[in-house]
Amino acid sequence: MKYVVFINLGPGARGWQALPEAKQAEVQAAWGELNQTPGLTPGAGLQPPETATTLRMEHGDTLITDGPYVETKEALDGYFILEAADLDAAIEVAKKVPALQTGGAVEIRPVMDWGGGS
Amino acid sequence: MLATLIGLLGDFELAEEAAQQAFAVAAERWPADGVPANPRAWLITTARRRALDRLRRERTFQAKAAELQRELSAAANGRDPHEAPTMFEDDDPDFRDERLELIFTCCHPALAPEAQVALTLRTLGGLTTPEIAAAFLVAEPTMAQRLVRAKRKIRDAAIPFRVPGEAQLPDRLAAVLAVVYLIFNAGYSAPPERGSLTGEAIRLGAALAELIPDEAEVFGLLALMMLHDSRRAARLRDGDLVPLAEQDRSLWDHAAIARGRTALDRALALHGHGRYVLQAAIASLHLERDRDWPQIAALYTRLAVIDRSPVVALNRAVAVGEADGPAAGLALLDRIELPGYRYLHSARAELLRRLGRPAEAREEYRRAAALSDDAAERRLFERRLEKI
């Protein structure tokens, strides 16, 4: 069963640069370990939401705006892909995401099955 | 039977459809051919074959179909798996009672709480969708949608059909008990015309006790529900609420009380000290003519450590008021923040009355009555107000 796990760092937890080096090393170590999980395909850590650009169609024209397409505080900060036996197995892996310790949130979304078997 | 099918197929809707088809075939064939030696096994086998046929027709589930095919072949002991079951099927596969897996699946935290309640009542309680809708004062299409969405979430997110492992069990069991208790409370405050959710909850609690006989809180919850329900006939007189102390005890269901106390004994023998065991012990003590208020107060003090809700604090204050005098009780009530909660005002009113402060007592009863949305309850507060 394939899932994408989305990570939101939570308010005030962005700003990798602002973190003391020791903290940065801790988080990197935690991710290093998590990325060893069987079935886990590392995704990416994203630059902060201010760096985003959003496209929409308005009156037949492409509208380009600054920022993410959701509220800044709800914007995505990272993701990875997870192959797990079932939701409970996915939850056990997602519990280890470091962002949860600092007020972040993790979303587990099953990937659409377009047919022809999984 | 439905539980077993859901376990085999991992899909609520598929299982329900297959079960219906199996019953339809049985209704056609059994009157002519006679009822099979093992009707349940016959129905399950037939349902599985129907489900298999449907899965084959849907290419998306090729992998699942292959797995079921293997299982069916194994069960048929080398016979042609496409052969229709004969009347006297003599292989009797041991279909485990999978109600426990079903309860934990229905109460999975990934489902919305109201979906957990609806799904539990639908699949384990056997209530129809219209019955559940009526019980919770929700429109029938809304309830139907709620159930459909929950079943699809189970399938699409792959919520497993499994009893949780040891590490997850305490939290997951707590969730199941919370759902059962919610169902009980929904029934307790509803008029009898809205069906017997309390009966459903007690039945679910009894099934849990049978399936998980070594968990104290399961017996605690069962005891709590049975003891509360035992007094149902005495709670109302001519549409008026009758306080516990004034109830006609001959209207109490003493057999239910005995059953409740047996469940409580079992919980205590299992060294239970959780929220349901404590509440059941309190409920049992309340049934005595001469209530042991110091014991009740002590139990509430322990409960308040686990359950920090202001309602528990309120009940504790009332018990302390009985055990140690109204001044002690009022001191505790003064510390409780429960704006708009009528029972805080009625509790204050009673203690103020005993302390010889009638004007303040009357004011508190007035506020309690104003905050009540139940006519019987309002009349109770007003009667007490008049007696001061």
Contacts between the chains, C-beta under 8 A, distances in Angstrom:
chain1	res1	chain2	res2	distance
A	1	B	158	4.3
A	85	B	158	7.9
A	85	B	160	7.5
A	86	B	158	4.5
A	86	B	159	7.0
A	86	B	160	3.8
A	86	B	162	7.9
A	87	B	108	7.8
A	87	B	110	6.0
A	87	B	157	5.1
A	87	B	158	5.3
A	87	B	159	4.9
A	87	B	160	6.6
A	88	B	159	7.7
A	88	B	160	5.3
A	88	B	162	7.4
A	88	B	164	7.2
A	88	B	168	7.2
A	89	B	160	7.9
A	108	B	157	7.7
A	110	B	156	5.6
A	110	B	157	5.0
A	110	B	158	6.7
A	113	B	60	6.4
A	115	B	59	6.2
A	115	B	60	4.9
A	116	B	59	6.6
A	116	B	60	7.4
A	116	B	62	7.8
A	117	B	59	7.5
A	117	B	60	7.1
A	117	B	61	7.8
A	117	B	62	4.5
A	117	B	63	5.3
A	118	B	63	6.4
